[in-house]
């Protein structure tokens, strides 16, 4: 049974091959047929410009968003604080080789001593220098 099927299949394939060989043109006939074919580059054929063309798609650029304005830099406001020193009554100074003292409000205050929140940092013949709330002041002897 299988042998018969194979025989029929090969027989049919062989017949088709013969028919295809008969359909082939000889070289002379082929060249004559080729002469009858129009050249696509000669006149008579529509040129690419003549053919209907699809409209080109419009390219829409995305809308540019406005750049955000840069925030203004914060300005550091320097508040001027007026520091008013305490009222000190400088009555005199004692200046020696190893002794620097001032007489303030009837009290003897040594160098680096503190009175009414003011620290004495210098005692000279002309007066005293003191620091009050981080600011330096100079008080002259009267």
C-alpha positions in Angstrom: 0.0 0.0 0.0 2.7 2.4 1.0 4.7 1.5 -2.1 1.8 2.3 -4.3 1.4 5.7 -2.7 5.0 6.5 -3.2 4.8 5.4 -6.8 1.8 7.7 -7.5 3.5 10.6 -5.8 6.7 10.3 -7.8 4.8 9.8 -11.0 2.8 13.0 -10.5 6.0 15.0 -9.6 7.6 13.8 -12.8 4.7 14.8 -15.0 4.7 18.3 -13.5 8.4 18.6 -14.2 7.9 17.7 -17.8 5.2 20.3 -18.1 7.4 23.0 -16.6 10.2 22.1 -19.1 7.8 22.5 -22.0 6.7 25.9 -20.7 10.3 27.3 -20.9 11.0 29.5 -23.8 14.1 29.1 -26.0 16.8 31.8 -25.8 15.6 33.5 -29.0 12.0 33.6 -27.9 13.0 35.0 -24.6 15.0 37.8 -26.1 12.1 38.7 -28.5 9.7 38.8 -25.5 12.2 41.0 -23.6 12.3 43.5 -26.5 8.5 43.9 -26.1 8.7 44.8 -22.5 8.7 48.6 -22.0 11.5 50.3 -20.2 10.1 51.8 -17.0 12.4 54.8 -17.3 11.1 55.8 -20.8 8.2 58.1 -21.3 4.7 56.7 -21.0 5.1 55.4 -17.5 4.0 57.7 -14.7 6.8 59.3 -12.9 7.0 59.3 -9.1 5.9 63.0 -9.1 2.8 62.1 -11.1 1.6 59.4 -8.8 -0.8 60.3 -6.1 1.1 60.7 -2.9 0.0 60.5 0.7 0.3 63.8 2.5 3.3 63.9 4.7 2.4 63.7 8.3 2.9 67.0 10.1 5.3 66.9 12.9 4.0 68.9 15.7 6.7 69.9 18.1 5.7 69.6 21.7 4.9 73.0 23.3 7.8 74.3 25.2 6.8 75.1 28.7 8.0 78.4 30.0 11.0 78.0 32.2 10.2 78.5 35.8 11.7 81.7 37.1 14.5 81.1 39.5 13.6 82.0 43.0 15.3 85.1 44.2 18.1 84.5 46.6 17.1 85.2 50.1 18.8 88.2 51.4 20.2 88.0 54.8 19.1 91.1 56.5 21.5 92.2 59.1 19.7 93.8 61.8 21.6 96.5 63.5 21.4 96.2 67.1 22.4 99.2 69.1 24.1 98.1 72.2 24.1 100.7 74.9 26.8 100.1 77.5 26.0 100.4 81.2 26.6 103.7 82.8 30.0 103.4 84.5 31.4 106.2 86.6 35.2 105.9 86.1 36.7 107.7 89.0 40.4 106.7 88.5 42.9 104.1 87.3 45.8 102.4 89.1 48.5 101.4 86.7 51.7 99.8 87.9 54.2 97.2 86.7 52.2 94.3 87.9 48.9 96.0 88.9 46.2 97.3 86.6 43.0 98.3 88.4 40.2 100.8 87.9 38.0 102.6 90.4 34.5 102.4 89.0 31.4 103.5 91.0 33.5 103.5 94.2 34.7 99.9 93.7 38.2 98.7 92.8 37.9 96.5 89.7 41.0 94.5 88.6 41.9 93.7 85.0 39.6 91.1 83.6 37.1 91.9 86.4 33.4 92.3 85.7 31.1 95.1 86.9 27.5 95.6 85.7 27.9 93.0 83.0 31.0 94.6 81.5 34.4 92.9 81.6 37.5 95.0 81.8 40.1 94.0 79.2 42.5 97.0 79.3 43.5 99.6 81.9 45.7 102.5 80.8 46.5 106.0 82.0 43.9 107.4 79.6 41.1 105.1 80.6 39.7 101.6 80.5 38.6 99.2 77.8 35.7 96.9 78.4 33.5 94.4 76.6 29.7 94.5 77.0 27.5 92.0 75.1 30.4 91.2 72.6 31.1 94.8 71.7 34.2 96.7 72.8 34.0 100.2 74.4 36.5 102.6 75.8 35.9 104.9 78.7 38.2 107.9 79.3 39.3 109.1 82.7 37.8 112.6 83.5 
